[in-house]
Amino acid sequence: MSKVHKFPFVVAFADTDAEGIVYHARYLEIAERARMNWLKGRFSLADDIGFVVKELNIKYSRPLVLADEFVVETVMTDVGAAVVKIEQKFVKNDCVCAIMNLRVAYLGKDMLPKRIPEEFIKDLV
């Protein structure tokens, strides 16, 4: 297991449906922002494409609503040669509102899987 990265977020009107509940697909965008924040400045992508989502699963437990303040907790749960498993929890006041599990593949410029640079893994574990 790696270090937990915490990304604070506040629900805006644009994140919600007509009832003021966070629209289910917005969790994907919020999680992407949290992952990009987690990876920011970690390594250079000069020769590679980087990580792309290969598989994704979301379990919703409690709804988030307009003006809710919460944190997305991102952690690597497993690392392979070219694939990383990531868990992202949407946590409000110690309550897990949703859990997203992903597998992301590391790609080179040729769009084929490539070994993840060791310096990246060392920095996040």
C-alpha positions as a printed Julia matrix, in Angstrom:
125×3 Matrix{Float64}:
   0.0    0.0     0.0
   1.24   3.51   -0.74
   0.88   6.96    0.78
  -2.65   8.38    0.83
  -3.11  11.55   -1.21
  -5.96  13.81   -0.03
  -7.75  16.13   -2.44
 -10.35  18.47   -0.87
 -13.44  19.35   -2.89
 -16.63  21.37   -2.4
 -19.78  20.45   -4.35
 -20.89  23.27   -6.67
 -24.26  23.69   -8.36
 -22.76  22.46  -11.67
 -21.93  19.12   -9.99
 -25.55  18.35   -9.09
 -28.77  17.21  -10.67
 -32.15  18.99  -10.31
 -32.53  17.69   -6.74
 -29.13  19.03   -5.62
 -27.53  15.58   -5.46
 -24.13  15.04   -7.09
 -24.74  13.5   -10.5
 -23.23  10.0   -10.64
 -20.95  10.73  -13.61
 -19.42  13.78  -11.88
 -17.64  11.39   -9.51
 -15.51  10.34  -12.49
 -14.43  13.9   -13.24
 -13.75  14.71   -9.58
 -11.7   11.51   -9.22
  -9.72  12.4   -12.36
  -8.89  15.82  -10.9
  -7.75  14.14   -7.68
  -5.52  11.71   -9.62
  -4.01  14.51  -11.7
  -3.29  16.47   -8.52
  -1.7   13.33   -7.01
   0.54  12.83  -10.06
   1.38  16.51  -10.67
   5.12  17.05  -10.83
   5.92  13.39  -10.09
   7.72  12.6   -13.35
   8.19  13.75  -16.93
   6.02  12.38  -19.71
   8.43  13.5   -22.44
   8.77   9.99  -23.9
   5.49   8.44  -22.77
   1.74   8.98  -22.86
   1.38   8.09  -19.17
  -1.5    6.4   -17.4
  -4.83   5.57  -19.03
  -7.84   4.0   -17.32
  -8.18   0.33  -18.24
 -10.92  -0.69  -15.8
 -13.19   1.2   -13.41
 -15.72   0.26  -10.73
 -17.7    2.61   -8.49
 -19.75   1.78   -5.42
 -22.0    4.57   -4.16
 -22.87   4.38   -0.45
 -24.27   7.8     0.52
 -25.15  10.75   -1.69
 -23.15  13.95   -1.72
 -25.2   17.14   -2.11
 -24.81  20.81   -2.98
 -22.21  22.62   -0.8
 -20.9   19.39    0.79
 -17.2   19.52    1.63
 -15.38  16.22    1.25
 -11.98  14.71    0.48
 -10.98  12.26   -2.24
  -8.41   9.87   -0.76
  -6.27   8.28   -3.46
  -3.96   5.35   -2.83
  -2.14   2.75   -4.95
  -3.2   -0.71   -3.82
  -1.05  -2.79   -6.18
   1.71  -2.14   -8.7
   2.64  -4.36  -11.62
   5.16  -3.85  -14.4
   2.8   -1.72  -16.51
  -0.45  -1.62  -14.49
  -1.35   0.09  -11.22
  -4.44  -0.56   -9.11
  -5.81   2.56   -7.44
  -8.52   3.06   -4.84
 -10.24   6.41   -4.43
 -12.59   7.09   -1.53
 -14.96  10.06   -1.36
 -14.98  10.84    2.37
 -17.21  13.35    4.16
 -16.85  13.66    7.96
 -15.26  10.18    8.26
 -18.12   8.65    6.23
 -17.21   6.95    2.94
 -19.78   8.13    0.41
 -18.33   6.32   -2.6
 -15.39   4.08   -3.46
 -13.82   3.91   -6.9
 -11.42   1.13   -7.86
  -9.36   1.49  -11.01
  -6.71  -0.28  -13.0
  -4.58   2.09  -15.02
  -2.06   1.08  -17.66
   1.16   2.95  -18.42
   1.56   3.6   -22.14
   4.47   4.71  -24.3
   4.14   7.08  -27.27
   3.47   4.01  -29.45
   0.26   3.48  -27.4
   1.54   0.12  -26.15
   1.96  -0.87  -22.47
   5.36   0.09  -21.09
   7.17  -0.6   -17.82
   6.36   2.04  -15.21
   9.45   4.12  -14.36
  10.9    3.06  -11.0
  11.34   6.64   -9.81
   7.59   7.12  -10.08
   6.81   4.08   -7.95
   9.44   4.96   -5.33
   8.0    8.45   -4.97
   4.46   7.23   -4.26
   5.07   4.15   -2.12
